[in-house]
Amino acid sequence: MDVILRSHGRLMLQINPLSGLIFLVGVLLGSYIAGKPQIGLTCLLAVISANVAAYLYQLNRKA
């Protein structure tokens, strides 16, 4: 969970799991209010798939 939150925070140029959580909640809530919850879920899926790809390619874990 920490990796996902940090990755989501990095999208907004913040390397902090708390800011990542705030941005994730904001995107999910905003997309739900706009009547397009698939946008928020797609954003979460993109962050997860990017981390899976980085893990499979054995990229630098510290970066």
C-alpha positions in Angstrom: 0.0 0.0 0.0 2.9 2.3 0.8 4.3 1.9 -2.7 1.0 2.6 -4.3 0.4 5.8 -2.3 4.0 7.0 -2.9 3.6 6.4 -6.6 0.3 8.3 -6.7 1.9 11.1 -4.8 4.7 11.2 -7.3 2.3 11.9 -10.1 1.7 15.3 -8.4 5.4 15.8 -7.6 5.1 14.8 -3.9 7.0 11.8 -2.6 4.9 11.2 0.5 2.4 8.4 1.1 0.1 10.9 3.0 0.0 13.3 0.1 -0.5 10.3 -2.2 -3.5 9.3 -0.1 -5.0 12.8 -0.2 -4.6 13.0 -4.0 -6.0 9.5 -4.5 -9.1 10.2 -2.4 -9.5 13.5 -4.2 -9.4 11.8 -7.6 -11.7 9.1 -6.6 -14.2 11.5 -4.9 -14.0 14.0 -7.8 -14.6 11.3 -10.4 -17.5 9.9 -8.4 -19.1 13.3 -8.0 -18.7 14.0 -11.7 -20.6 10.8 -12.4 -17.5 9.0 -13.9 -16.2 6.7 -11.2 -14.3 4.7 -13.9 -11.9 7.6 -14.2 -10.8 7.2 -10.6 -10.6 3.5 -10.8 -8.6 3.7 -14.0 -6.2 6.1 -12.3 -5.7 3.6 -9.5 -5.2 0.7 -11.9 -2.6 2.7 -13.8 -0.5 3.3 -10.7 -0.8 -0.4 -9.8 0.1 -1.6 -13.3 3.1 0.8 -13.4 4.4 -0.7 -10.1 3.9 -4.3 -11.3 5.8 -3.5 -14.6 8.6 -1.9 -12.6 8.8 -5.0 -10.4 8.7 -7.4 -13.3 11.5 -5.5 -15.1 13.5 -5.4 -11.8 14.0 -1.6 -11.9 15.6 0.2 -9.0 13.4 -0.1 -5.9 14.8 2.9 -4.2 14.0 5.2 -7.1 
